[in-house]
Amino acid sequence: MGKNNKLLSFIAVRNGFYFEVCIGITANALHLLFHVLSFFLKHRPKPTDLTTGHLTLIHLVMLISIRVITADIFEAQELWDDITCKTVIYSYQVIWGLSLCNTCLLSILQAITFSPRSSCLAKFKHMSSHHNMCGFLFLWVFNLSISTHFLISIIATTNRTSNSLMFVTKSCSLRPQRYLPRLTFHILGIFRDVPLLGLMALSSGYMVTLLCRHRRWSQHLHSSSLSPRASPEHRATQTILLLMSIFVLLYLLDCIVFSFSGMWWKSDPVHLFVQMLVGNGYAMIGPLVLINAEK
């Protein structure tokens, strides 16, 4: 009876996660299509449109990658070889880092767009798409470089009874590294994540301050009953702030869940579902928030 209950819960978790991934992939694909059509129809783009489209593309690739990874967890028939393990896990880590960097960039760009003319940020308002493309190229090179240790540490699992390996999926494991290389890459990861989260917090605080100031100014000019609707710029800023809040919340939850688990793959299906849902929740929720805001 216990085995049947465990099998049923495993199947329910698998189907639930596949359903969530399907929603995320569909939403990201639709939002990316919206940006492509807007570009070809030559609508006047907003300063953040290119960055938002890039973030949507990143999330689409992330969800496709996690779908491939979970296939090796839930329904693996043939074990992956060493090259496949390295390619899939390395790609997912690079894309996850790009999601963090691009979200931070989106927050900064919206803060610049929303800043008043008297602000010192106003001189950055007229940056061309060329600058954005250079920024994207830097982010790709940076994250490709900082995740290279996965090309060394990820190996195909040959010995399922080994206690020295940290299982990532059924086919792939994380080989233990020496103390100095492991410490170096941990420090690099901290130097990437902490400043980016700090910049997100600063830009979000700046936007909240501007929104509160503008609200007080509007209430001074208009009675509450005659208060005008929020402008598109205000609504866009509120959407970006909501995205920042969702990202930071899920990032902190992901750190907590990962610190307690110590590995990605677990025999407990409920624990596995929570871990993957938290780790990839932003890629699923983000496009839904943006689609709702860009009616």
Disulfide bonds with the S-S distance in Angstrom:
Cys85-Cys172 2.08
